Amino acid sequence: MNRIPVSLLAAAALVLGSAPAQAQPKEQFVPAMFYWVGPYAAGGSGIAGGMLDYLQMLNARDGGVNGVKFTWQKCETEYNNARGLECYERLKNMGPTGATLVHPLSTGITYSLIERATADRIPVVSIGYGRADAADGRVFPYVFPLITTYWNQAAAMVRYIGEQEGGMEKLRDRKIALLYHDSAYGKEPIPVLTDLSKKYGYQLATIPVPHPGNEQQSQWLQIRQLRPDWVILWGWGVMNPTALKNAARVGYPRGRMLGVWWSGAEEDVIPAGDAAKDFVAAGFNAAGTSYPVIDAIQKHVYGKGGGEMEDRSRIGSVYYNRGVVFGIITAEAVRVAQNRFGKGRPVTGQQVQWALEHLSLDERRLKQLGASGFMPVLDTSCADHEGSGVVRFMRWNGARWDIVSGWVEPLHADREAVKVKYVDSARQYAKEKGITPRKCPAD
């Protein structure tokens, strides 16, 4: 492997903030590998802000977890695989026990880290993104695509479309176009949407959009010619408002567009203006500030002059609240690990891996955390690294997101088919890599 000059490494992995220079015994170190610049900065900065504000709130209000305070260091990845790896290597050994876990916030970086982080025994937590078949913990013990994967979301989207059409049988001969970011992330739903097209009889057209997505004229010419009944927008960053503006330009109704959860935030719709009205998107967290957990952050962080968000109007936005979900799961994993391996002291990545397989965020616990209705329940196991599998749909009314569904999961048969797909794909990966799947208690 070629060595990277220190000067280039420093430029590529810009440190934006830091934990104390000398790690103390009562510190739990969490790498903050996010992106605050570039075409995807809105998502990266919002999620980073929510997660770090939540950890800061726990430090201020509770002294961390059982007296162990969270520390972190920021590292700019620019949503770039090479820089993500550089950040990981820079941060993985920091703190008294090394990295607690890592949030790559990028499907590409997640793929790049799977083997490396597994060897280092550092959990890769990809909440709502990443490699879908990593839900099978028997093959991917250190990878956690928590809450729900792209595959289950795609199946839930098909269920939603079927219900809007008046029943799943009405999907026959309908046309669905997938307008997707031409990356590993964007390609994730294609296998499931293809399988379900054979089952339900709809015609599927897949239309890629090159990075970063601000040029889409040819794609929307194709959509205008195809005249699909529905367009699924699987975008990220600048691609999303660009798609909505182009839809308005060619006269495609936004009420017939359904977005992935990375296309359904304020930063995706506000720049599109009136062109975004009636657009529907999936989500696995709520927007708004009317939750006790957000009140706690406002009181204990911003009320004392702290906080990550210079623009406080973003507090309570979809991306910010999603970051709070990241923070909740991070802290709960540390709490569960301490309960098992010793309270009041930092835990290792290996111990946090055990905790991530034993999470039980039921309604009672969510209420204690001030997050009831804020996120879905989550219950993981050795074999199940997803733990939920539901989404909620919301519609942009021109000023805010209105929730238009409860927590939706794929139809039972489709969800079972997705589980089979997890196993088959994971087993194929294991075969290619020479991995012997581990046994789990339920096996």
N, C-alpha and C positions, 0 to 999 in steps of 0.2 A: 504494500500500500504506500502511495506517495505521501510524504510528510507535508503538511500545510504550514507555510511560514506563519510565525506568530503574528506578524503584522496583518496578514490577510485574514487570519482567524479572528483577530480582534475586530477588524472592520466588518466581517461577515456576521459575527454574532455580537452585535452592539449591546453592551450591558446598560440598561436604562435605569436601574435602581438596584439596591442590594440589601441583603440582610447584614447583620453585624459581621465584621471582617473575621473575628475569631468566634467560631461556633461554641456555644455554651452547652453544658450537659442537659439543660432543661429546654432544648430547642428542637422543633420538628421541622426539618427543611423540606420545602416544596419548590421544585423548579417552576418558574413562570415563563414558559416557552410560548410566546404569543407573537402577534404581529400588530404593530401600531402604525405601520406605514404601508403604502402600496394600495392596489385596487381592492383589497379585501380588509382594509384597516378598520372599517366600521364594525364588522363582526368581531375581529380580533380584539380591538380595544374595548368594546362593550363587554364581551365575555370575560376578558382579563380583569376589567374593573369590578364586575360583579363578584368574581371569585375572590379576589384579593381583599375587597371591602368586607366580605363575609368573614374571612380569616382574621382580618384586623378587628372586626367587631367582637369575635370570640376572644381575642387577646385582651381587648379593652374591658369587656363585660365580665368574662369568666376566667381571665388569666390563661386562656388557651383551653386545652383539654386536660383536666386533672393537674393543672399547674404547669403543663408543658406548652410553651408558646410557639406559634407558627412563625417561621422565618422563610424568606424567599429571596430569590434573585431573578431579575428580569433578563430575558435574552431575546433579542429580535430575530425572528425566523423569516420574516417577509413571505410566509407561506411557501417556502422554498425547501425542497427535500435536503439538499446539501447543507444549508444553513441550519435546518432543524437537527441534523445529525451532529453538527459542530456544537450547537447549544447543548444537546444531550451530553456529549462527551465533556464539555466544560463544567456542567453542573451536577453530574450524576454522583460524584463522590463528596459533595459539599455537605456540611452539617455533621453532627456527631454520629449519625447512623447512615449517612448518604441520602440519596433522594428517596422520599417517602413513596412517590409514584410520579408518573409524568402524564400530562395532558398535552398531546401533540397538536391538537386543534387543526388537524389536516389528515385526510385519508392517505395522501402520499407519504407523509412523514411517518404515520402509523405503520404502513407497510414496511417502510425502511427500518423501523425500530424493532420489529417483532423478534427476530432472531437475536439481535444484540441485547435488548432489554431482558429477554428471557434468560440469556446466559448470565447477565448481571443480577438477575433476580430482583428486578424493579418493575412493578406493574405498569402497563400501558393502559390508561383509562381513556377510552374514546367514546364519550357519551353522545349517542345519536349520530355517530359517523364511524368511519374506519371499515375494517374488513368484517363483513356480515357473518361469515362462517366461524369467526372467532368466538361467537356465542357458545360454541362447543368447547367447554373448558377442558375436556379430556385431551384435546390436541393442542389447545392454546392456553396453558395454565396461567400465563402472565399477561394476557390480553383481555380487556373487559369492555366490549361494546354495550355499555349499560343503558338501561331504560328501554330502548328499542333500536333495531337495526334498519338499514335501508330496505332490506327485503320485506320485513314485516310492514314497514311504512308503505311500500309499493302495493302490497296486498290490501292494506287498509284503504288506500286511495281508490283501488278498483272497487272495493265494497262501497265506498262513498259515492262514486260515480254511478254504480249500479242502482243505489237507492235513489239518487237524483233522477235517474231515468225511469224509475217506477218498478224496479225489480231486476235482479241479475240476468234474468232471461231476456231482458230488453237490450242487453249489451250486444246481442248478436247483430253483426253487420254494422255496428257503430265503428267510427274511426277515432282512434286516440293517437295523438302525436306526442312523443317525448322529446322536448327541447332540452338538451342536456349539455352541461359543461364538459368539454372534451378532455377528461382526465380520469384517473382511477375512481375518484369520487363520483363523477357524472355517469360512469358506466355501471355502477353498482346495481341499479334497479333493473337493468335490461333483462337478465335471466328470468326474474320473477314475472315481469310484465309480459315477456314472451310466452312463458308457460301458461299464464292466465289467459292470454289471447287465444290459445288453443282450446282451453277449457270453456271459455265463455263466448268465443266466436267473434270478438272484435278484431278489427284490423289495426295493427300497431306500426307506426312509422317512427323511426329513431333519427333525430336530426341533431348532429353535434354542433357546438359553438366553440371555436378556438378561444383559448385564454387571451385576454382576460374577459372577453365577451362584449366589448363595446362596439363591435361591428356585426350586425345581424341582418342586413338587408336581404342577402340571398336566402337565408333561412326563412324569413317571413314571406318572401316571394313563394317559396316552396309550400309553406303553410297555407297561403292564400289559394294556391292551386289545388292543394290536397283537400281543403275545406273539412278539417276534422271536426268531430262533435265535441271533443275535449282536447285541450293542450295541457300536459303536465310539464310544469316549469321546474327543472332540476338545475337551478343556477346557484351562483355565489357572487357576492360583491356587486360590482358595476354591471354585471350581466343581467341582474334582475330588473332594475328600473329601465334599462335599455330594452328588454323584452316587452315590458308593459307599454312603453311608448310606441314601440313598433307594432304591437297588437292594436293600439288605438289608430295608428296611421293606416293600417290595412283594413280596419273595421272589424277586427275579431273581438267578440264580446269577452270582457275580462271575467264576467260571471261564469264563463265556461273554461276558465283557466284555474288550475289547481297546483299550488306550489309545494315543493319540499320544504322542510322546516328551515333550511338555509336560504329560502326565498321569501320567508314570511316574517320580516321584522320591519320596524318603522323606517330604518335606513334603506330598505328595499323599495318601499312604496312612496314615501314622502317626496323623494327626488323626481318621481314620475308624475306628481301632481294629480290632476283629475283623471289621468289615464289609468291610475291604479284602483279607482273606486270599483267595488264589488269583487275584487280579486280574493280568492279563497286560498288559504294555506294551512298545512298541517303544523302541529307544534307539540312539544312535550313539556312545555311550561307555560304558565299564564303571564300576561302582561299586566301592568298596573302597580300602584303603590299601596293598595289597600290590604296588605298582608302584614301580620306582626313581625315577620322576619325582616321586611323592608323598614318597618318602623324602628326596629332595633338598630339597623345599620345607620339610619338617619340620626338617631339619638346618640349612639356610642361612637360613631366614626365622624360623620359630618358635623354633628353638634359640638364636637371637640376640635374642629379645625382640620380633621384628617380627610381621607378619601381619595380615590383614584380618578374620579370623574371631574374634569374641569367644567364640563357642561353638565350641570346637575339636572337639566331637563331630561337627560338620558336615563336617569335612575327610574326604574320601573318599566323600561322598555323591554322588548322581547329578548334582545341580546344580553342586556344587563342582567335581567332576571335569570337567564340561562346560565350566566356565570355564577350567580348565587347558587343555583342547583349544583354546579361543579363544586362550589365550596362546601355545600352541605354534604355531598357524597365524600369528599376528601376528608372532612372532619369526622364524619361518622365512621369511616373506615379506620381512622386513627383511634377513635374511641373504642370500637369493637376490638381492635388489636390490643389496646391497653387492657381491656377487660380480660382478655385471654392470656396475655404474656406479662402483665405487670403494670399497674397504674402508676402514673406520676413519673414516667420516664419515656424518652423517645423510643419509637419502635422502628424496626428495619423494614425495608421493602419486602422481604420475604414474609415477615409477620403481617404486613398490610395486605399481601396477596391472600393470606388465609382469611383475613377480615373481609376482604371484598367478595369472598365466596360464602360469607356468612352474614351478609347484610339483610336486615328485615325492617324496612321502613314502611310500617303499616300506618293506617290512618291515625292511630293513637300516637305513634312516634312523630308523625308529620305535624300533628297538632301541637305537641310539645315543642317542636322546632319553629313553630309559627309559620308552617308551610302547608297547612291543609288546603287543598284545592290549588296550590301553587305548582305542584308536580304530582305525577302519579305514584302510587305505591310501588315499592321495589323489593323483591325477594329473590336473592341469588342462591346459587349452590355450586358445588364442585363442577357439575356438568353444565349448568346454566349460567352463563356469564352475561346474559341479557337482563333477565329478571323481571320484565314487565311486558313489553310488546304492544303498548297502546299509544295512540295519538289523539289529539283533540283538534277539530277544525275551527277556523276562525275567518271572518270576512272583514275586509277593510272597508269602512264606511266613509272614508274620505278624511277622517280625523282620528280614528282609533280602531282597534281590533274588537269586533264583536264575536263572542263565542257562539258558534252555531251547531255544536254537537257536544255530547258527553265524551268520555274517554272511549275511543273506538278501537277495537282490535279486528284483525282480519276474520272473515268467516271461519268457523271451526275447521272445516276441511282444508281451507287454504292455509291456515296457520299450521296445521299438522304437516301439510306439504312443504311449507317453509322449513319446519324442523327437520324433515327428512333431507331437504336440500343442504341445511347446515351440516348434517352428519356426513352426507356423501362428499361434499366439497372439502370438509375438514379431513376426512379420511384420505382423499386424493392428495391433499397437501402433505399429510403425514407420510404417505407412500413416497412422494417425491423427495422429501427431506430426510427419509430414513428415521422417522419418529415412531416410537411405539406409544400409542395412546394410553394414558394412565387409567387406572380403574377408579371409579367414583363410588361412593357408598350405595347409590341407587342401581349400579350396574349388576 
